[in-house]
């Protein structure tokens, strides 16, 4: 499974979110490949799940991607609760 963390510029905030997604996965006892990118590049990326701030993720939602919207990018409990239903 591949999870792509998305932010507007693909710099600091997506890297911090990537670390938090990895922590959340570890707490859930799950493993996945996790990367981060900017919104423009994400449109051509292949991943099982795209996760990021709710205000930009609608721009990625084409009806074919699994999108996870976060209200608080730093909240590991929120990341866990929103990711868990999508993990196998």
N, C-alpha and C positions, 0 to 999 in steps of 0.2 A: 504494500500500500504506500502511496505517495501523497503527502500533504504539502500544499504550497501555501505559504503565508504571504499575503499581499498587502502592500501599503502604497500610498501615492507615489513615492519616489524610490522605494526599494532600498532605503538606506537604514538608518538607525532604528526606527520603530518596528520595521518588519524583522530585523535581527533580534530585537528584544522579544517580540512576539514568538519568533521561532524558538528561542530558549524556553519560553513559558509553555509552548505547545509540547516541547520535549519533556518538560517537567510533568505536565498533565498526563502525557502518555505513560510515563514511568509510574506515576501514582495509580493509573488505571491498570497497570500490568500489561500494557500493549506496546507493540513496536511498529514503527513506520519510518520511512524515509521522509525527512522534513527539510524543506528548503524555503528560501524567501526571495521575493522578486517585486518589481514595481508593477503597477496596474497595467501599463501598456504592454510590457513583456508577458504578463500573465495571460493575456488573450491568446497567445500562441503556445503557451506551456501545456503539457499533458500532466494531469494529476488526478488522483481519485477524489480529493477534497481540496477546495480552495477556502481559506479562512482569512478573515480580516475585518476591519472596522465597517460597521453597517453602512456608514455614509458613502463608501466607495464600492462596496461589493455588488450593489445593484447593477453597476456598469459591466460586471463580468457575467451576470446571470443571463445566459442565452437559452435556458430551458433544458440544456444537456449537461451542464456542470452541477456537481454537488457543491453548494455554497453554504458556508457557515458564517453568519453575521455576528459580530461581537459588539456589545455596547461598551464594555470596559476591556481593552486589550491587555491590561495587566492582571486581570482577575483569573487566576488559575482555576478556582471553582467554576466560573462561568465557562471557561474553555473546556473543562472536563464535561460539564453537563451538556454542552452543545455538540461536542465531538462524539461523545460516547455512543449515541444512537447510530452513528455512521460507521463505527468500527466493527470489524468482523472478528 
